[in-house]
Amino acid sequence: MGAPLPRREDPPLLRGEGRYADDLPLPGAAFAVFARSPHAHARIVGIDTEAARQVTGVLAVLTGADLRAAGIGPIPHATGSSQRGADVRLRQRDSSERLRTLHHPLPLDRVRFAGEAYACVIAETMDIAKDAAELIDASFEDLPAVTDALAALEPGAPELWDHVPGNLTLDAEVGDAEATDAAFARAVHRVRFASHINRVTGVHMEPRTAAAEYVDGRHVLHCSGGGGVVQIREQVAESLGVGLEAVHIVAPADVGGNFGTRNATYPEWVVIAHAARLLQRPVRHRVERLEAFTSDFQARDLHVDAELALDGEGNFLALRTVNTSNLGAHTVSYTALNKGVQLMTGVYRVPVAHAVARAAVTNTPSTIPYRSAGRPEAIYAIERLVDLAAVQCGFDRVALRRRNMIPRSAFPYRNPFGVTYDSGDHLATLATALEMADAMGFEARRAEARARGMYRGLGISNYIEGAGGFPRERAVVTVQADHVEVILGTQDTGQGHRTAFPQLVADWLGIDPAQVSMRTGDTDVVLAGGGSHSGRSLRFGSIVMDQATRAVIARARAVFAVLAGVEGEYAEGVVRAPGTNRAMTLFEIAARCDDPALPDDLRGPLGAVGDAVTAGLAFPYGAAVCEVEIDPETGAMTIVRYTSVDDVGRALNPLILHGQTHGGIVQGVGQAWREAVSFDADGQAVTASLMDYALPRAADFPAFATALSEVPATSHPMGFRPGGEGGTTPALGVVVSAIADALGDLGVHHVEMPATPLRIWEAIERARHGSEG
């Protein structure tokens, strides 16, 4: 444990030997293509499919009416971990449950966003299916559309669902409103920050792909299993109207991108599963890039209006906020809103707080959790408030942070929303990050840049996460003839599980990691577990793998005692009888487990099961420092330095962790700097290609300076904290902080995300004009 073993996943990927969903050999497969709505909001008057059905090679054309007639119902999305996990529970103010929409695989009455599929053509080839889809004659009655969450909640806004008045699906509050108001009343300083955290999408290298078969009376669906193949099976089975035993989910060995936006059940999966049964042959489906931009689940899109109250010395007294989440057309998930609200005070001691959490449906693709779900938004808001408080109230921003950060001696610490942080040393991670970034030498670098006509800024952001996820996990550890097989309910979508988890099991068993293999993503062997999301994989997987491994060792010793006639001790993959030459390796014992001399309870494969429901949240944390340089004549920005210090409790594989951090930084900085999903007044996506949706490039970044802090988590028996999202969580706030610091002398103290060159230049020009006027 702790060794930086190279990822065993990488060599085959570098050789082009990855095994993706589209690589699955399916002889005789048909191809599905979906007709998608050109309208953001319209009533379906009629869908004439006759011309499409007459095309040679077309096997079937399906609409929502066809699916309903076949008994297919809506997809029962799991709308949020607070319903079954450890997050603060969000209910309506009247204590009723949040509203849910009916997400039919193909709509019955209305299309509710541009790009929503309303019909499916299955044909012998993809080209035939595409041509036939063009012949579907759909009649629509255009309806007014709304794409912004705040606009959707305005009186008179177009309503998407009859049972969702005013488009408001959730209006909840947490915290103590009365105490918060009282604290604000006695405050010396009040700072307000209102901002929109921009909508983004996953932009996977591998477009969304799936395939379905109908074999021996069972639906076999090959699709991304990041959200857990067990959950996908439950949702697909319920939508199809069949029992769990009639659905078999198999995830491909490799996935070309996820980070959350592939973790929910897509409507196309249900449609092709039905089509495979209808046609009695395999059916493939793959979206093209335009379809991905307009129909993939998307993320973020939160309006926040927050205030911070301080006394005359700079002590934080209270925080209040109204967070309004854009769910899109369907209530697929409330998780990001939930997780963000409960962490709005970040790593700071804020005695009282009050938050209103609202969710709106709009004529846009649905939003779901995306890397760090809700935490980047919350940390962005509180860190911006702290920076603005320093500027407006005359405090040093580092000193203000240190004054209010939770000290190590205060843990466990209960924040004002009722979340208890287990342990940590936030002051130490900030100090390390500032030292690594050479913050002491920054003013000299700023002066040198100013001499060249450039503006340089230093951004600072602390962060904390509250990671949870589906709480049940299950592992089966079995010793085979020459290796140990681990079946686990998590799902590797690029995180390096096939390296890290064998490393852990091998450490416990005292064998070579190369002797341990992983098996996941198949509901015929994975009977329970929650996939990979919310930083749950190592946290929950380690507990059940440890249970199973301990049981395997205990049984191996018991088998040895019978066969050797003496008790033995286990170490380094061998059971030895102390003081004798009697010894058997783990694999030798496994080979003898069918020996007739063994009692019934010891005979059979040498394996064991670990199964556990783990309560509570985990709290990774850290600090980031970003240094930027801005050309005031063009608004162009260069990231000069980026430093990140992340506490993961205990690092299982530092090499993989640093890689996760680097990727997370790029994703977070990409959102702060360039990425945004945008819609025009009619609800049409205007960022539906890679020409319009700006992604960061490798050449845009310096070499990152990253370090790991390891304060063992008291909430985990092995001290682990999740480590895959830390790079993203502080990135939004730290980039905007750096921009504001660079332009502070001009009077620019905030630039909305994405902070494109145009937005930066416009902010500079407004400041110049204001100073001239």
C-alpha positions in Angstrom: 0.0 0.0 0.0 1.3 3.5 -0.9 3.5 2.3 -3.8 3.2 4.3 -7.1 2.6 1.2 -9.2 2.1 2.0 -12.9 -1.5 1.5 -14.2 -1.9 -1.9 -15.7 -4.7 -0.5 -17.8 -2.4 1.8 -19.8 -0.4 -0.5 -22.1 -3.3 -2.0 -23.9 -4.9 1.4 -24.3 -1.7 2.8 -25.8 -1.5 -0.1 -28.2 -5.1 0.6 -29.4 -6.4 -2.6 -27.7 -9.1 -1.0 -25.6 -12.5 -2.8 -25.6 -15.3 -0.4 -25.9 -19.0 -0.9 -26.3 -18.8 -0.4 -30.1 -16.1 -3.1 -30.3 -18.5 -5.8 -29.1 -18.9 -8.5 -31.8 -22.6 -8.9 -32.5 -23.2 -10.8 -35.7 -26.4 -9.8 -37.4 -26.9 -6.7 -35.4 -29.3 -4.0 -36.6 -28.8 -0.3 -36.0 -31.0 2.2 -34.2 -31.1 5.9 -35.1 -33.3 8.4 -33.2 -35.4 11.2 -34.7 -34.9 14.2 -32.4 -37.0 17.2 -31.8 -36.1 20.5 -33.6 -38.2 22.3 -31.0 -37.3 23.2 -27.4 -40.9 22.8 -26.4 -43.8 21.6 -28.5 -46.9 19.5 -28.3 -46.8 16.3 -30.4 -49.7 16.6 -32.8 -48.9 13.4 -34.8 -46.0 11.2 -35.9 -46.5 9.6 -39.4 -43.9 6.8 -39.7 -45.3 5.1 -42.8 -42.8 6.5 -45.3 -39.9 5.5 -43.0 -41.4 1.9 -42.6 -41.5 1.5 -46.4 -37.7 2.0 -46.8 -36.0 -1.2 -47.8 -33.9 -2.4 -44.9 -36.0 -0.8 -42.2 -37.0 -3.3 -39.6 -39.1 -1.2 -37.3 -40.1 2.3 -36.4 -41.0 3.1 -32.8 -42.7 6.0 -31.1 -43.8 6.7 -27.6 -47.3 5.4 -28.4 -45.8 2.1 -29.6 -43.8 1.8 -26.4 -46.7 2.5 -24.2 -48.8 -0.1 -26.1 -46.0 -2.6 -25.4 -46.3 -1.9 -21.7 -43.1 0.2 -21.4 -43.2 2.8 -18.7 -41.1 5.7 -17.5 -37.5 5.3 -16.2 -37.5 5.5 -12.3 -34.4 7.6 -11.9 -32.7 7.6 -8.5 -33.1 11.3 -7.9 -30.6 11.9 -5.1 -28.5 10.3 -2.4 -30.3 12.3 0.3 -33.1 9.9 -0.2 -31.1 6.9 1.0 -27.7 8.1 2.1 -26.1 10.4 4.7 -26.6 13.8 3.1 -28.8 16.4 4.7 -32.3 15.5 3.5 -34.1 18.1 1.3 -37.8 18.2 1.5 -40.4 20.8 0.5 -41.0 23.5 3.1 -44.4 21.8 3.8 -42.4 18.6 4.5 -43.8 16.9 1.3 -41.3 15.1 -1.0 -39.7 16.6 -4.0 -41.6 16.4 -7.2 -40.6 13.9 -10.0 -41.4 14.0 -13.6 -42.3 10.9 -15.8 -39.3 10.3 -18.0 -40.7 8.1 -20.7 -38.1 6.6 -23.1 -39.9 8.3 -25.9 -42.3 11.2 -25.1 -46.1 10.7 -25.3 -47.5 14.2 -25.4 -44.7 16.8 -25.7 -41.1 17.3 -26.5 -39.4 19.3 -23.8 -36.0 20.2 -25.2 -34.3 20.5 -28.6 -32.7 17.2 -29.2 -35.1 15.0 -27.3 -35.7 11.7 -29.1 -39.3 11.2 -30.2 -39.0 8.2 -32.6 -36.6 5.4 -33.3 -35.8 3.7 -36.6 -34.1 0.3 -36.5 -32.6 -0.9 -39.8 -30.1 -3.2 -41.4 -27.4 -0.5 -41.5 -26.9 2.8 -39.8 -27.1 4.7 -43.1 -30.5 3.2 -43.9 -31.7 4.1 -40.5 -30.5 7.7 -40.8 -32.2 8.1 -44.2 -35.4 6.6 -43.0 -35.5 8.8 -39.9 -35.5 11.8 -42.2 -38.7 10.5 -43.7 -40.6 10.6 -40.4 -43.3 13.2 -40.7 -43.8 14.7 -37.2 -46.3 17.5 -36.7 -45.7 19.7 -33.7 -47.5 22.7 -32.1 -44.7 25.0 -31.1 -44.9 26.2 -27.4 -43.0 28.9 -25.6 -39.7 27.7 -24.1 -37.6 28.7 -21.1 -34.0 27.6 -20.5 -32.9 29.5 -17.4 -33.9 28.4 -14.0 -34.6 31.8 -12.6 -36.6 32.7 -15.6 -38.5 29.4 -15.3 -39.6 30.4 -11.8 -40.9 33.8 -12.8 -44.7 34.3 -12.8 -46.1 33.6 -16.2 -43.2 31.5 -17.4 -44.0 28.6 -19.8 -44.8 25.5 -17.8 -43.3 22.1 -18.8 -45.4 19.7 -16.7 -49.0 19.9 -15.7 -48.2 18.5 -12.2 -45.3 21.0 -11.6 -46.9 24.4 -11.1 -44.5 27.2 -11.8 -41.8 24.7 -12.8 -40.7 24.5 -9.2 -40.0 20.9 -8.3 -38.3 21.6 -4.9 -38.4 24.5 -2.5 -36.5 23.5 0.6 -34.7 25.2 3.4 -32.0 24.0 5.8 -30.3 25.8 8.7 -31.6 28.3 11.2 -33.3 31.3 9.5 -34.1 33.2 12.7 -30.6 32.9 14.2 -29.0 33.8 10.9 -31.1 36.9 10.5 -30.2 37.9 14.1 -26.5 37.5 13.3 -26.8 39.6 10.2 -28.6 42.3 12.2 -25.6 42.7 14.5 -22.9 42.3 11.8 -20.5 45.1 11.1 -19.9 44.0 7.6 -22.2 42.2 5.1 -20.9 40.9 1.7 -23.2 39.7 -1.0 -22.3 37.5 -4.0 -24.7 36.6 -6.8 -23.5 34.4 -9.7 -24.4 31.8 -12.2 -22.3 28.7 -12.3 -22.3 27.8 -16.0 -23.8 24.6 -17.5 -21.3 22.1 -18.9 -21.3 18.7 -20.5 -19.0 15.7 -20.5 -17.7 15.8 -24.1 -16.6 12.2 -23.9 -13.9 11.0 -26.3 -16.1 8.0 -27.0 -19.6 9.1 -28.0 -22.3 7.4 -26.0 -22.7 3.8 -27.3 -24.8 0.8 -26.3 -26.0 -2.5 -27.7 -28.9 -4.8 -26.8 -29.6 -8.5 -27.3 -32.5 -10.7 -26.3 -31.1 -14.1 -25.4 -33.0 -17.1 -23.9 -35.8 -14.8 -22.7 -33.5 -12.2 -21.1 -32.7 -8.7 -22.1 -28.9 -8.3 -22.3 -27.9 -4.7 -22.4 -24.3 -3.6 -23.0 -23.8 0.0 -21.7 -21.7 2.1 -19.5 -22.0 1.0 -15.9 -20.5 3.9 -14.0 -23.6 4.4 -11.9 -23.6 0.7 -11.0 -24.9 -2.1 -13.2 -27.2 -3.2 -10.4 -29.0 0.1 -10.4 -29.2 0.2 -14.2 -30.7 -3.3 -14.2 -33.4 -2.2 -11.6 -34.3 0.9 -13.6 -34.3 -0.8 -17.0 -36.4 -3.7 -15.7 -39.0 -1.4 -14.2 -39.3 0.6 -17.4 -39.6 -2.5 -19.5 -42.1 -3.9 -17.1 -40.2 -7.1 -16.4 -38.6 -8.8 -13.4 -34.9 -8.3 -12.5 -34.2 -11.9 -13.6 -35.2 -10.9 -17.1 -32.5 -8.2 -17.4 -28.7 -8.7 -17.7 -26.5 -5.6 -17.7 -22.9 -5.9 -19.0 -20.6 -2.9 -18.9 -17.8 -2.7 -21.5 -14.3 -3.2 -20.2 -13.3 0.3 -21.3 -15.2 3.6 -21.4 -14.0 6.7 -23.3 -15.0 9.2 -20.6 -17.6 9.5 -17.9 -17.2 11.7 -14.8 -20.8 11.3 -13.9 -22.7 12.2 -17.0 -23.0 8.5 -18.0 -24.1 7.4 -14.6 -27.8 7.5 -15.1 -30.1 5.4 -17.3 -30.5 6.9 -20.8 -33.9 6.5 -22.5 -32.2 5.0 -25.7 -31.1 2.0 -23.6 -34.7 1.0 -22.9 -35.7 1.6 -26.5 -33.1 -0.7 -28.0 -33.7 -3.3 -25.3 -37.3 -3.4 -26.4 -36.3 -3.4 -30.1 -34.0 -6.4 -29.6 -36.8 -8.4 -28.1 -39.3 -7.2 -30.7 -36.9 -8.1 -33.6 -35.3 -11.1 -32.0 -31.9 -9.8 -33.0 -29.1 -7.6 -31.6 -29.5 -3.8 -31.9 -26.7 -1.3 -31.7 -26.9 2.4 -31.1 -24.2 5.1 -31.1 -24.8 8.9 -30.9 -22.9 11.3 -33.1 -21.2 14.4 -31.7 -24.1 16.7 -32.4 -26.5 14.3 -30.7 -24.2 14.1 -27.7 -24.1 17.9 -27.3 -27.9 18.1 -27.5 -29.1 14.9 -25.7 -26.4 13.8 -23.2 -27.1 14.5 -19.6 -25.4 17.8 -18.7 -24.3 19.4 -15.4 -23.8 22.3 -13.1 -26.1 25.3 -14.0 -26.7 26.7 -10.6 -27.7 30.3 -9.6 -26.4 31.3 -6.2 -27.3 34.4 -4.3 -25.3 34.4 -1.0 -24.4 36.7 1.8 -21.7 36.6 4.5 -21.9 38.5 7.8 -18.7 39.5 9.6 -17.9 41.4 12.8 -15.4 44.2 13.0 -12.5 41.9 13.5 -13.3 39.8 10.5 -14.9 36.8 12.3 -17.5 35.1 10.3 -20.9 35.4 12.0 -23.4 33.9 9.5 -24.1 32.9 6.0 -27.3 32.8 4.0 -27.9 31.7 0.5 -30.5 31.0 -2.1 -29.4 28.2 -4.5 -31.5 27.6 -7.6 -30.7 24.5 -9.7 -31.6 24.0 -13.3 -32.7 20.3 -13.5 -33.5 20.4 -17.2 -36.6 18.8 -18.7 -36.7 15.8 -16.3 -36.0 15.3 -12.6 -33.1 12.9 -13.2 -31.1 14.0 -10.1 -31.2 16.5 -7.2 -27.8 15.3 -5.9 -25.7 18.3 -7.0 -28.1 20.8 -5.4 -28.2 18.7 -2.2 -24.5 18.2 -1.8 -23.7 21.8 -2.5 -26.1 23.4 -0.1 -24.9 21.4 2.9 -21.3 22.5 2.3 -21.9 26.2 1.6 -19.8 27.3 4.6 -16.7 25.3 3.3 -13.8 24.9 5.7 -14.8 27.9 7.8 -16.2 28.3 11.2 -19.6 29.9 10.6 -21.8 29.7 13.7 -25.2 29.9 12.0 -26.4 29.7 8.4 -29.6 29.3 6.4 -30.0 28.1 2.8 -33.0 27.9 0.5 -32.6 25.2 -2.1 -34.8 25.5 -5.2 -35.0 23.3 -8.3 -36.6 24.2 -11.6 -37.4 22.3 -14.7 -36.6 24.0 -18.0 -36.5 23.2 -21.7 -32.9 21.9 -21.6 -31.3 18.4 -21.4 -31.4 17.1 -17.8 -28.6 17.8 -15.5 -27.0 15.1 -13.2 -23.9 14.8 -11.0 -20.7 15.7 -12.7 -17.2 15.4 -11.2 -17.6 16.5 -7.6 -21.3 17.2 -8.0 -22.4 20.4 -6.2 -19.1 20.9 -4.2 -17.3 23.0 -6.9 -20.3 25.3 -7.0 -20.5 25.6 -3.2 -16.7 26.1 -2.8 -16.7 28.7 -5.6 -19.4 30.7 -3.8 -17.9 30.7 -0.3 -14.4 31.4 -1.6 -15.6 34.3 -3.7 -17.4 35.7 -0.7 -14.2 35.5 1.3 -12.2 37.3 -1.4 -14.9 40.0 -1.7 -15.0 40.4 2.0 -11.3 41.0 2.1 -11.5 43.6 -0.6 -14.6 45.4 0.6 -13.9 45.3 4.3 -10.1 45.9 4.2 -8.8 42.5 5.4 -5.8 40.6 4.1 -7.4 37.6 2.2 -5.0 35.0 3.6 -5.2 36.3 7.2 -9.0 36.4 6.9 -9.1 32.8 5.8 -6.7 31.7 8.6 -8.8 33.5 11.2 -11.9 31.7 10.2 -10.7 28.2 9.2 -11.6 25.2 11.3 -8.5 24.3 13.4 -7.4 20.7 13.7 -8.3 20.8 17.4 -12.0 21.5 16.6 -12.7 18.2 14.9 -15.1 16.5 14.8 -16.8 19.7 13.7 -20.5 20.1 13.0 -21.3 22.8 10.4 -24.4 24.9 10.7 -26.3 22.8 8.2 -25.9 19.7 10.4 -23.0 18.0 8.6 -20.2 16.7 10.9 -16.7 16.8 9.4 -14.6 14.0 10.8 -11.0 15.2 10.8 -8.5 17.3 9.0 -5.8 20.0 9.1 -7.0 22.7 6.7 -4.5 25.3 7.9 -1.7 23.0 7.1 -2.8 22.3 3.5 -3.3 26.0 2.9 0.2 26.7 4.3 1.8 24.0 2.1 0.0 25.2 -1.0 1.1 28.8 -0.5 4.7 27.7 0.2 4.8 25.5 -2.9 3.3 28.3 -5.0 6.0 30.7 -3.7 3.3 33.2 -2.6 5.9 35.2 -0.8 7.7 36.0 -4.0 4.5 36.8 -6.0 4.5 40.6 -5.6 7.9 40.7 -7.3 6.5 38.6 -10.2 3.5 40.9 -10.4 5.7 44.0 -10.6 7.8 42.3 -13.4 4.7 41.5 -15.4 3.3 45.0 -14.9 6.5 46.4 -16.3 5.8 44.4 -19.5 2.2 45.8 -19.6 0.7 42.6 -18.3 -1.5 42.0 -15.2 -0.7 39.1 -13.0 -2.9 37.7 -10.2 -2.7 35.0 -7.6 -5.9 33.0 -6.7 -6.4 31.1 -3.5 -9.1 28.5 -2.7 -9.6 26.1 0.2 -12.1 23.3 -0.3 -13.8 20.4 1.3 -16.1 17.7 -0.1 -18.8 15.6 1.4 -18.5 12.3 -0.4 -21.1 9.6 0.0 -22.9 7.7 -2.7 -24.9 4.5 -2.7 -24.0 3.0 0.7 -24.0 -0.7 0.0 -21.1 -2.5 -1.5 -20.3 -6.2 -2.0 -17.1 -8.1 -2.8 -16.4 -11.8 -3.6 -12.8 -12.9 -3.2 -11.9 -16.3 -4.6 -8.6 -18.1 -4.8 -8.2 -19.8 -8.1 -5.4 -22.2 -9.3 -2.9 -19.4 -10.0 -4.5 -16.1 -9.1 -7.1 -14.4 -6.9 -10.3 -13.1 -8.5 -12.1 -10.2 -6.9 -15.7 -9.5 -7.9 -16.8 -6.0 -6.9 -19.8 -3.8 -7.4 -17.8 -0.7 -8.2 -17.1 0.1 -11.8 -13.9 1.3 -13.4 -14.5 4.1 -15.9 -10.9 5.1 -16.1 -9.9 5.5 -12.5 -7.4 2.7 -12.4 -9.3 0.1 -10.3 -7.7 -2.8 -12.1 -4.4 -1.5 -10.7 -5.2 0.0 -7.3 -7.6 -2.6 -6.0 -5.4 -5.6 -6.7 -2.6 -3.7 -5.1 -4.7 -3.4 -1.9 -5.8 -7.1 -1.9 -2.3 -8.3 -2.7 -1.0 -6.3 0.2 -3.4 -8.0 2.6 -2.7 -11.4 1.2 1.0 -11.0 0.9 1.1 -11.9 -2.8 2.1 -10.1 -6.0 -0.5 -7.6 -7.3 -0.1 -9.3 -10.7 -1.7 -12.4 -9.1 -5.0 -10.5 -8.4 -7.6 -9.8 -11.1 -10.8 -7.8 -11.0 -14.2 -8.7 -12.3 -16.9 -6.0 -12.4 -19.8 -4.7 -14.5 -21.8 -7.8 -15.0 -25.1 -8.4 -13.1 -24.7 -12.2 -13.5 -21.8 -12.0 -11.0 -22.2 -8.5 -9.4 -25.2 -9.0 -7.1 -25.0 -5.8 -5.2 -23.0 -2.6 -5.2 -23.3 1.0 -6.4 -20.8 1.6 -9.2 -18.4 4.5 -9.2 -19.6 7.9 -8.2 -19.3 10.4 -5.3 -15.9 9.1 -4.4 -17.3 5.8 -3.1 -15.3 3.2 -4.8 -12.2 2.9 -2.6 -14.0 4.0 0.5 -16.7 1.3 0.3 -14.9 -1.2 -1.8 -11.9 -1.4 0.6 -14.2 -2.3 3.5 -15.9 -5.3 1.8 -12.7 -6.5 0.1 -11.1 -6.5 3.5 -14.0 -8.5 5.0 -13.7 -11.1 2.3 -10.0 -11.3 2.4 -9.9 -11.8 6.1 -12.4 -14.6 5.7 -10.4 -16.2 3.0 -7.3 -16.2 5.2 -9.2 -17.6 8.1 -10.6 -20.4 6.0 -7.2 -21.1 4.5 -5.8 -21.6 8.0 -8.7 -23.9 8.9 -8.1 -26.0 5.8 -4.4 -26.2 6.5 -5.1 -27.3 10.1 -7.1 -30.2 8.9 -4.7 -31.2 6.1 -1.5 -30.7 8.0 -2.8 -31.8 11.4 -1.5 -28.6 13.1 -2.4 -25.0 13.4 -0.7 -22.5 11.2 -0.1 -18.8 10.9 -0.7 -16.8 7.7 1.9 -14.4 6.3 3.1 -13.4 2.8 0.8 -15.8 1.0 1.8 -18.9 3.0 0.3 -20.7 6.0 3.2 -22.1 8.2 3.1 -24.2 11.3 5.5 -22.5 13.8 8.5 -24.5 14.7 8.0 -27.0 11.9 8.7 -27.3 8.2 5.0 -27.7 7.4 3.8 -25.0 5.1 1.4 -24.5 2.1 0.9 -21.5 -0.2 -2.5 -20.0 -0.6 -2.8 -21.5 -4.0 -1.7 -24.9 -2.8 -4.4 -24.8 -0.2 -7.0 -23.7 -2.8 -6.1 -26.7 -4.9 -6.8 -29.0 -2.0 -10.2 -27.5 -1.0 -12.0 -30.5 -2.6 -10.1 -33.0 -0.5 -12.5 -35.6 1.0 -10.7 -35.3 4.3 -12.2 -31.8 4.7 -15.5 -31.3 6.5 -18.4 -30.0 4.5 -18.1 -26.5 5.8 -14.5 -26.2 4.5 -14.9 -28.1 1.2 -15.4 -26.2 -2.0 -13.8 -23.1 -3.7 -11.6 -21.1 -1.4 -13.5 -17.8 -1.4 -15.6 -15.5 0.8 -18.0 -12.6 0.5 -17.9 -9.2 2.0 -21.1 -7.2 2.1 -21.6 -3.9 4.0 -23.7 -0.8 4.2 -21.5 2.1 5.2 -23.1 5.1 6.8 -21.9 8.6 6.9 -19.9 10.9 4.6 -16.2 11.3 3.8 -14.5 14.6 3.7 -11.5 15.0 1.4 -10.1 18.6 1.5 -7.2 20.7 0.4 -6.1 24.0 -1.1 -5.3 25.3 -4.5 -3.3 28.3 -5.7 -3.4 29.6 -9.3 -1.3 32.3 -10.9 -2.4 33.9 -14.1 -1.2 36.6 -16.4 -3.6 38.7 -18.4 -3.1 40.9 -21.5 -5.3 43.9 -20.9 -5.5 44.8 -24.6 -7.0 41.5 -25.6 -8.3 39.8 -22.4 -6.2 36.8 -23.2 -5.1 34.9 -20.1 -2.2 32.6 -19.4 -2.1 30.2 -16.5 1.5 30.6 -15.3 1.4 28.3 -12.2 -1.1 25.9 -10.6 -0.6 24.3 -7.2 -2.8 21.8 -5.5 -2.5 20.1 -2.1 -5.1 17.4 -1.4 -5.7 15.4 1.7 -6.9 11.9 0.9 -6.4 10.3 4.3 -4.1 7.6 3.1 -2.8 7.3 -0.4 -3.2 3.8 -1.9 -1.4 4.6 -5.1 0.1 8.2 -5.3 0.8 7.9 -9.0 -2.9 7.3 -9.9 -3.9 10.0 -7.4 -1.7 12.6 -9.0 -3.1 11.6 -12.4 -6.6 12.0 -11.1 -5.7 15.4 -9.7 -4.2 16.6 -12.9 -7.3 15.6 -14.9 -9.6 17.1 -12.3 -7.7 20.4 -12.4 -8.2 20.6 -16.2 -11.9 19.9 -16.0 -12.4 22.5 -13.3 -10.3 25.2 -15.0 -12.0 24.4 -18.3 -15.3 25.3 -16.8 -14.0 28.5 -15.2 -12.2 29.6 -18.3 -13.9 28.3 -21.5 -16.6 25.7 -21.3 -20.3 26.6 -21.3 -23.5 25.1 -22.8 -25.5 27.9 -24.1 -29.0 28.3 -25.6 -30.6 31.0 -27.7 -33.9 32.7 -27.0 -35.8 29.8 -28.6 -34.1 27.1 -26.6 -31.8 26.0 -29.4 -28.3 24.9 -28.3 -25.7 27.3 -29.7 -22.7 25.3 -28.4 -23.5 22.0 -30.2 -20.2 21.3 -31.8 -16.5 21.4 -30.9 -16.3 24.6 -32.9 -18.5 26.3 -30.4 -17.9 24.5 -27.1 -14.4 25.5 -26.1 -12.4 22.8 -24.4 -9.0 23.4 -22.7 -5.9 21.9 -24.4 -2.8 20.5 -22.9 -0.8 23.4 -24.3 -2.9 25.8 -22.1 -1.4 24.5 -18.9 1.9 24.6 -17.1 3.3 21.6 -15.2 1.2 21.3 -12.1 2.7 21.3 -8.7 0.7 18.8 -6.6 1.2 17.2 -3.2 -0.7 14.8 -1.0 -1.5 15.4 2.6 -2.3 12.3 4.6 -4.3 12.9 7.8 -6.1 9.6 8.3 -9.9 9.9 8.1 -11.4 8.9 11.4 -14.6 8.0 9.5 -13.0 5.1 7.7 -11.4 2.0 9.3 -8.4 2.3 7.1 -8.2 6.1 7.0 -9.1 6.5 3.4 -10.7 9.6 1.9 -11.8 9.8 -1.8 -9.2 11.3 -4.1 -10.7 11.6 -7.5 -12.5 14.9 -7.4 -10.1 17.2 -5.4 -8.6 18.7 -8.5 -11.9 19.9 -9.8 -13.6 21.2 -6.5 -11.5 24.3 -5.9 -10.7 25.0 -9.5 -13.7 27.3 -10.3 -13.0 29.5 -7.4 -9.3 29.7 -7.6 -9.2 30.7 -11.3 -11.8 33.5 -10.8 -9.9 34.5 -7.7 -6.7 34.8 -9.7 -8.4 36.9 -12.4 -9.9 39.2 -9.8 -6.6 39.6 -8.1 -4.9 40.5 -11.4 -7.5 43.1 -12.3 -8.1 44.4 -8.8 -6.1 47.6 -9.3 -8.5 48.4 -12.1 -11.5 48.0 -9.9 -12.5 44.6 -11.4 -13.2 42.2 -8.5 -15.2 39.6 -10.3 -15.6 38.1 -13.8 -18.4 35.6 -14.4 -17.6 32.1 -15.7 -16.6 31.2 -18.2 -14.0 33.9 -18.0 -13.3 34.0 -21.7 -11.0 36.6 -23.2 -14.0 38.6 -24.3 -15.5 38.7 -20.8 -12.2 39.7 -19.3 -11.6 42.4 -21.9 -15.1 43.7 -21.4 -14.6 43.9 -17.7 -11.4 45.8 -18.2 -13.0 48.2 -20.7 -16.0 48.9 -18.3 -13.5 49.6 -15.5 -11.5 52.0 -17.7 -14.6 53.7 -19.0 -15.9 54.1 -15.5 -12.6 55.6 -14.3 -12.6 58.0 -17.2 -16.2 58.9 -16.6 
